[in-house]
Amino acid sequence: MKPTKQYPEPTVGALIFNDKNQLLIVKTHKWKGNYTIPGGHVEMGEYLEDALKREILEETGLNMVKAKYLCYQEFVFDDSFWEKRHFIFFDFVCRVEDGVVQLNEEAQDYAWVDIDKIDDYPVDGYVKHSLDMIQEDPHILE
């Protein structure tokens, strides 16, 4: 029997900022108790921004109103995740409607954090990379 081919998994990540330019981070067991950003898999036939809107709603209960593409990152069997996976992250800077964060079962906690206070939280390096890119071009938050 011929083995099934495996491919990298495209995912979207939402760097959600509120009107105070604070970033929403979520704590999850999938990232070994570290904080990360909401996001997840792109389904077959789904556009990236549609996946982003769906994942934000599923994971936070918030409705996306605006998104700007920021960057892609390669994640190849990194030990920071709970399973051995190969992802391609497509990260976006997002704005959402006002509302109360309602986490689904994937996250255990959340915080709205000023970017200059992010080092006070155990955050994965992929989020830090995206934040570095935002600091290089702060107009992306407009």
N, C-alpha and C positions, 0 to 999 in steps of 0.2 A: 504494500500500500504506500502510495506516494505521500510524503509529509506535506501538511498544509503550509503554504508560505505565510510568513508574518511580515508586517510592514509597520513603519512608525505610525503613531497615532496622533492625528492633528487635534489640538486642544486650543481653547480660547481662555484668556485670563483677563479679569476685569479689575483694573486699578480704579476703584470707585472713589470719587472725591465729593465731599459735601460742600455747602456754600461757604464754609470756613477753610476750604482747601485741606481738610483732614482726610486721610486715607482710611478706608475700611479694610481691616485685616481680620481674618478668621483663623481660629485655632482648630486644628484637626489632627486626629490620630493618624491619618494617611501620611502626614508629613512629620510623623514621630513627635507629636505634641508641639511642633513649631507653628508659628503664624504664617499664613500665606494669603493669597487673594482668592476670591470666588472665581470659579471657572470649571471647565470640563470639556468633554469630548464633543467634536463636531460630528453630527450624524450624517449618514449617507444622503446626499442631495440637499444638504443644508448649507446656506451661505454663512460665512464667519460671523457677521453681525447678527444674523438670526439666532445662531447658536449662543452668542454672547447674551443676547436679550433673554433667551430661554434659561440659560444657566444662572444669570443674576436673579431672575424671578424664582426659580426652583430653590436656590441656595440661600437667598436673603429675603424673599418676599417683596423686593423692591422692583419698580418698573424703570427700565432704562429709557432715557429721553435723548441721549447724545453719546456718541462714541467716536474717538479718533484713534486710528491705528498708531501704535507706538513702535513695536519691534517684534521680531521673532527670536526665539531661543531654542537651542537644541538640548534635549535632555536624554542622554544615552546611558541607561542602566546606572543612574546615580543612586548611591546608597541613602540619600536623604529622603527617598520615598519608600513606603512600606512594602512595595512589590518591585520586582525587576521589570522595568518598562522602558520603552523608547518613545518619547513624546516629542512633538514639535509644538512649542508654545507660540501662539499668536496673541500678544498682549495689546490691550486697548486702554486708553484713558477714558473714563466714563463719568457721566452725570446721571443721576436718577431723580425721580420725583421724590418730594418729601414723603417720609413715611417711617414706620418703625421696622427695624431689622427683625425678621423672623427666620431664624436659622432652621434648616432641615437637619436630618440625622447625620449629615456628613461633618458638621462642625460642632464643637463643644462650647465655643466662646467667641466673642468678637470685641473689637475696640475701634474707635475712631481716633486716629493718631496724627499729630502734626509730623510732617516729614522729618523735621530736625530732631524729633524724639523717637524715631523708628528704632534706633539702637537700644532703647530701653526694653525692647521686646525680642524674643527669639524668632527671627524672621529668616526664611530661607534665602539663599544667595541669588535666586532667580528674581525675587521681588526686589532685592537690593540693586541688581543690575538695571531693572526697569526704572527704579527711582533715580539712579545715576543718570539715565538718559533724560528723564524729566528735568532734572536739575540743570542739564546742559541746554535744554530748550524749555524754559518755564512757560512760554506762550502756549504750549500745548494744553495747559489747564484752562485757557480762556474759552 
